[in-house]
Each structure stands twice: as structure tokens, then as C-alpha cells.
Amino acid sequence: MVNVGFIGCGNMGFAIMKGILSSKMSSNIKLFAFDKFEPALHKAVSAGVCGAQNAADVVKSCKYVFFAIKPQQLDEVLDEVEKEVTADTVIVSILAGVTDEYYAKRTVPNAKVVLVMPNTPFLLGEGATALSRSDSVTDEEFELVCDIFSSGGISKVIAKDKMKEIIAINGSSPAFIYLYTKYFVDYAKSVGIDEETAKELFAKSLIGSAKMITDSGKSLDELIEMVSSKGGTTIAGLEKLREGGLSDAVYNCCKACTKRAYELSK
């Protein structure tokens, strides 16, 4: 039996716990959690998680400790738990911008740290998670963490020095997609189409398009061409997206997202 603890029971922390509880791993993992916000902790306990008295107790009880809090809360939490972290503790951090070196500086030299960038579709079992690890994390330890995130979608291992850059691609991108969707639904409403109907049709188009990207075997350019008849409606729309600077807008969006991640890491 492996003890896995969570400091923070918010949306993402609770989603990961639910993923574990509903997976085949649940028979080999005992979950502990703490959150200063009592309703969040109570929700986790009601789902079958062992509630802890404080964050330090989570670290004392568990080999794997998930930091599922806001970056601005990290120093306060580390003040509480740093003396409880040992060379055997595996810190799993879902905090944007925070490096493994920072955890090692605040806890133990060569601390075992797995850096994770999940996203909110994990709540529905459709997450896309990027992971990297410090050199001190063993293959077996890293595999367990990867399996946890694979229980709620897919997980991909990337270079440690790209964990800030990946945020725009999978961590923050759901919000960008929701905003993009909102503009299409707003157009539908402006021309007298029912909002719910437009939202369902556009959402299903997103799902289908995503499956075409992952399963069709065709490149993105080929997929665009499949929809684009010469002189047709799609071509007319694509021209306006290009004229409107969609490429630059997306690039600048990603750069701003990454810049903020570096700022949070300081």
C-alpha cells in the first residue's frame, strides 16, 4: 500500500483524487488530504479520502505529496512542512512556474520532485497532462505519478526546461478554446440562432475536429484542405481569420502565458 497525500482539495486536487479512486490503482493507494478551506476537505473526506489535521501531517504520512495549491500560497505551506520532507518524499507539484530547484532549496538537497501541468478537462476524465522530473526521482516513482495522471486522460513526458512553455499548450489552453467558442456562439446569437443549439453544434465540432487531429493520420494542413473547397465558404472565412491576425494573436497569447509563468517562478 502506497500513501499518497494532497495539500489542497480544490477543483484540480479533488479531480486527481477522484481519478485515483476510480482507477485500478485505488486498491494499492491510500489517500490523505488537507485543505484549510473546510468544505473542500469535507468533500474529499466524503469521497473516501483520509482527512489530515494539517499540511505537515500529510507529509509525515505519505511518500507522495501533491502540492495542489495556488503558487502564492506555496511559501506559507513550505514553512509548515519543510522539516517533514525527507530524501524519500516525492513532491508532486502542479503549480505553474515553480521549479524543482525551488523545492530543493526550501526542503532537502536533491529533493525528489515531479513537475506536472494538468488541465481542467481532467475533471471529466479527458485531461492532457505534461510531466517532468528531477534527476533524483526513480523510474518506478515517476511511473506511478504518470499512471495517476493517465487515469484521467493522457500524460506526456517533456523536458524539464519546457514546463513553463507547455502551459499555453495544455494548461491554459482550455480557457483560450472557451473564449474562441464564445465568439462563435455570440455570432450565432447575433443572427438569430438559439444559443444552446449553437453551443452544442460548435462543441461537437470541436470534439470531432480533435478526433480528426489525433486519429485521421493527416497533417493539420491536410485537414484544413479537406474542409476548404476552392471559392467556397470555408476559404472566405479562413481569409478573414488570416487578415485579422489570428496567427499573431495566438503567438502573442502563448508568449504572454509563458512570460507570466517565468514571473511566478522568481
C-alpha positions as CSV (number, residue, x, y, z in Angstrom):
1,M,0.0,0.0,0.0
2,V,1.4,3.4,-1.0
3,N,0.3,6.5,0.9
4,V,-0.4,9.5,-1.4
5,G,-1.2,12.9,0.1
6,F,-2.8,16.1,-1.2
7,I,-2.2,19.6,0.2
8,G,-5.1,21.4,-1.4
9,C,-8.5,19.9,-2.3
10,G,-9.7,22.4,-4.9
11,N,-11.0,21.5,-8.3
12,M,-7.8,20.1,-9.7
13,G,-6.7,18.4,-6.5
14,F,-10.1,16.8,-6.0
15,A,-10.2,15.7,-9.6
16,I,-6.9,13.9,-9.3
17,M,-8.1,12.2,-6.1
18,K,-11.3,11.1,-7.9
19,G,-9.2,9.8,-10.8
20,I,-7.2,7.6,-8.4
21,L,-10.2,6.4,-6.5
22,S,-12.0,5.3,-9.7
23,S,-8.9,3.6,-11.2
24,K,-7.4,0.2,-10.8
25,M,-4.7,1.8,-8.6
26,S,-7.2,2.5,-5.9
27,S,-6.6,-0.9,-4.2
28,N,-2.9,-0.1,-3.8
29,I,-3.1,3.6,-2.8
30,K,-4.3,5.2,0.4
31,L,-5.2,8.8,0.1
32,F,-4.7,11.6,2.6
33,A,-5.6,15.3,2.2
34,F,-5.6,18.6,3.9
35,D,-7.2,21.9,3.0
36,K,-7.7,25.0,5.2
37,F,-11.0,25.5,3.5
38,E,-13.1,23.1,5.4
39,P,-15.9,22.5,2.8
40,A,-13.2,21.4,0.3
41,L,-11.6,19.0,2.8
42,H,-15.0,17.6,3.8
43,K,-15.8,17.0,0.1
44,A,-12.6,14.9,-0.2
45,V,-13.3,13.0,3.0
46,S,-16.9,12.2,1.8
47,A,-15.3,10.7,-1.3
48,G,-13.2,8.3,0.8
49,V,-10.0,10.3,1.4
50,C,-8.5,10.3,4.9
51,G,-8.5,13.9,6.3
52,A,-5.4,15.2,8.0
53,Q,-5.2,17.8,10.8
54,N,-2.7,20.0,8.9
55,A,-0.3,20.0,5.9
56,A,2.6,18.7,8.0
57,D,0.6,15.6,8.9
58,V,0.1,14.9,5.2
59,V,3.8,15.0,4.6
60,K,4.5,12.8,7.6
61,S,2.1,10.2,6.5
62,C,2.8,10.0,2.8
63,K,5.6,9.1,0.4
64,Y,4.0,11.0,-2.5
65,V,2.8,14.5,-1.7
66,F,0.8,16.5,-4.2
67,F,1.0,20.3,-3.9
68,A,-2.4,21.4,-5.3
69,I,-2.5,25.0,-4.1
70,K,-2.0,28.4,-5.7
71,P,1.6,29.5,-6.3
72,Q,1.0,32.4,-4.0
73,Q,0.3,30.0,-1.1
74,L,3.4,27.9,-1.6
75,D,5.8,29.7,0.8
76,E,3.4,29.6,3.6
77,V,2.8,25.9,3.2
78,L,6.5,25.1,2.8
79,D,7.1,27.0,6.1
80,E,4.7,24.4,7.7
81,V,6.0,21.3,6.1
82,E,9.7,21.7,5.2
83,K,11.0,19.9,8.3
84,E,8.8,16.9,7.5
85,V,10.1,16.4,3.9
86,T,12.8,13.7,3.7
87,A,15.1,12.4,1.0
88,D,12.4,9.7,0.3
89,T,9.5,12.1,-0.1
90,V,8.3,12.5,-3.7
91,I,6.9,16.0,-4.2
92,V,4.4,16.3,-7.0
93,S,3.8,19.9,-7.9
94,I,1.0,21.2,-10.2
95,L,2.0,24.8,-9.5
96,A,2.6,26.9,-12.6
97,G,6.2,28.2,-12.8
98,V,7.6,26.7,-9.7
99,T,10.8,24.7,-10.3
100,D,12.2,21.6,-8.7
101,E,15.3,23.6,-7.6
102,Y,13.0,25.8,-5.5
103,Y,11.5,22.9,-3.7
104,A,15.0,21.5,-3.1
105,K,16.1,24.9,-1.7
106,R,13.2,25.0,0.7
107,T,13.2,21.3,1.8
108,V,16.1,18.9,1.3
109,P,19.0,18.9,-1.1
110,N,18.3,16.8,-4.2
111,A,14.6,16.7,-3.3
112,K,12.5,14.3,-5.4
113,V,10.2,16.5,-7.4
114,V,7.8,15.7,-10.2
115,L,6.6,18.8,-12.0
116,V,3.1,18.5,-13.5
117,M,1.0,20.7,-15.7
118,P,-2.5,19.2,-15.9
119,N,-5.7,20.8,-17.2
120,T,-9.3,21.1,-16.1
121,P,-10.7,18.5,-18.5
122,F,-9.2,16.0,-16.1
123,L,-12.4,16.6,-14.2
124,L,-14.2,14.6,-16.9
125,G,-11.5,12.0,-17.5
126,E,-10.3,13.9,-20.6
127,G,-7.2,15.6,-19.2
128,A,-4.0,16.3,-21.1
129,T,-1.1,16.4,-18.6
130,A,2.6,17.2,-19.2
131,L,5.2,15.9,-16.7
132,S,8.9,16.1,-16.0
133,R,11.1,15.0,-13.0
134,S,14.2,15.9,-11.1
135,D,17.1,13.5,-11.5
136,S,16.6,12.1,-8.0
137,V,13.2,10.6,-8.9
138,T,13.4,6.9,-9.7
139,D,11.8,5.3,-12.8
140,E,9.4,3.4,-10.5
141,E,8.4,6.6,-8.6
142,F,7.9,8.5,-11.8
143,E,5.9,5.7,-13.4
144,L,3.4,5.8,-10.5
145,V,2.8,9.5,-10.9
146,C,2.4,9.2,-14.7
147,D,-0.1,6.4,-14.1
148,I,-2.1,8.6,-11.8
149,F,-2.4,11.3,-14.4
150,S,-3.1,8.8,-17.2
151,S,-6.1,7.7,-15.1
152,G,-7.8,10.9,-16.1
153,G,-6.8,11.3,-19.7
154,I,-3.4,11.2,-21.4
155,S,0.0,12.1,-20.0
156,K,3.2,13.1,-21.9
157,V,6.7,13.4,-20.5
158,I,8.6,16.6,-21.6
159,A,11.9,18.2,-20.9
160,K,12.1,19.9,-17.5
161,D,13.1,23.2,-19.0
162,K,10.0,23.3,-21.1
163,M,7.5,23.1,-18.3
164,K,6.7,26.8,-18.4
165,E,6.4,26.9,-22.2
166,I,3.9,23.9,-22.2
167,I,1.4,25.8,-20.0
168,A,0.0,27.7,-23.0
169,I,-0.4,24.4,-24.9
170,N,-2.3,22.3,-22.4
171,G,-2.7,24.0,-19.0
172,S,-4.2,27.4,-20.0
173,S,-5.4,26.4,-23.5
174,P,-8.9,25.3,-22.4
175,A,-9.7,28.9,-21.4
176,F,-8.4,30.1,-24.8
177,I,-10.7,27.5,-26.5
178,Y,-13.7,28.5,-24.4
179,L,-13.1,32.2,-25.4
180,Y,-12.8,31.2,-29.1
181,T,-16.1,29.2,-28.7
182,K,-17.8,32.2,-27.1
183,Y,-17.1,34.4,-30.1
184,F,-18.7,31.8,-32.5
185,V,-21.7,31.4,-30.2
186,D,-22.0,35.2,-30.0
187,Y,-22.1,35.4,-33.8
188,A,-24.8,32.7,-33.9
189,K,-26.9,34.7,-31.4
190,S,-26.5,37.9,-33.4
191,V,-28.0,36.2,-36.5
192,G,-31.0,34.7,-34.6
193,I,-29.7,31.2,-33.8
194,D,-30.5,29.7,-30.4
195,E,-27.5,29.9,-28.1
196,E,-27.8,26.4,-26.7
197,T,-28.1,24.9,-30.2
198,A,-25.1,26.9,-31.4
199,K,-23.1,25.8,-28.4
200,E,-23.8,22.2,-28.8
201,L,-23.1,22.2,-32.5
202,F,-19.8,24.1,-32.1
203,A,-18.7,21.9,-29.1
204,K,-19.4,18.7,-31.1
205,S,-17.4,20.2,-34.0
206,L,-14.5,20.8,-31.6
207,I,-14.7,17.2,-30.3
208,G,-14.9,15.8,-33.9
209,S,-12.1,18.0,-35.1
210,A,-9.9,16.9,-32.2
211,K,-10.5,13.3,-33.1
212,M,-9.6,14.0,-36.7
213,I,-6.3,15.6,-35.5
214,T,-5.4,12.6,-33.3
215,D,-6.9,9.7,-35.3
216,S,-7.0,10.6,-39.0
217,G,-3.3,10.3,-39.7
218,K,-3.4,13.6,-41.7
219,S,-1.4,16.7,-41.1
220,L,-3.1,19.9,-39.9
221,D,-2.6,21.5,-43.3
222,E,-4.3,18.4,-45.0
223,L,-7.2,18.6,-42.5
224,I,-7.7,22.3,-43.3
225,E,-7.7,21.5,-47.0
226,M,-10.3,18.8,-46.6
227,V,-12.8,21.4,-45.4
228,S,-11.8,24.1,-47.9
229,S,-13.5,23.9,-51.3
230,K,-12.0,26.3,-53.8
231,G,-14.0,29.5,-53.8
232,G,-16.3,28.2,-51.1
233,T,-17.5,29.4,-47.7
234,T,-14.6,28.0,-45.6
235,I,-12.0,29.7,-47.8
236,A,-13.8,33.0,-47.3
237,G,-13.7,32.6,-43.6
238,L,-10.1,31.4,-43.4
239,E,-9.0,34.5,-45.4
240,K,-10.7,36.8,-42.8
241,L,-9.0,34.9,-39.9
242,R,-5.6,35.4,-41.5
243,E,-6.3,39.0,-42.4
244,G,-7.4,39.6,-38.8
245,G,-4.0,38.4,-37.5
246,L,-5.1,35.1,-35.9
247,S,-1.6,33.7,-36.1
248,D,0.0,36.7,-34.3
249,A,-2.8,36.8,-31.7
250,V,-2.2,33.1,-30.8
251,Y,1.6,33.6,-30.7
252,N,1.3,36.6,-28.5
253,C,-1.2,34.8,-26.3
254,C,1.3,31.9,-25.8
255,K,4.2,34.2,-25.2
256,A,2.3,36.2,-22.5
257,C,1.3,33.0,-20.8
258,T,4.9,31.8,-20.7
259,K,6.2,35.1,-19.6
260,R,3.8,35.1,-16.6
261,A,5.0,31.6,-15.7
262,Y,8.6,32.8,-15.6
263,E,7.5,35.7,-13.4
264,L,5.8,33.3,-11.0
265,S,8.9,31.2,-10.7
266,K,11.0,34.1,-9.3
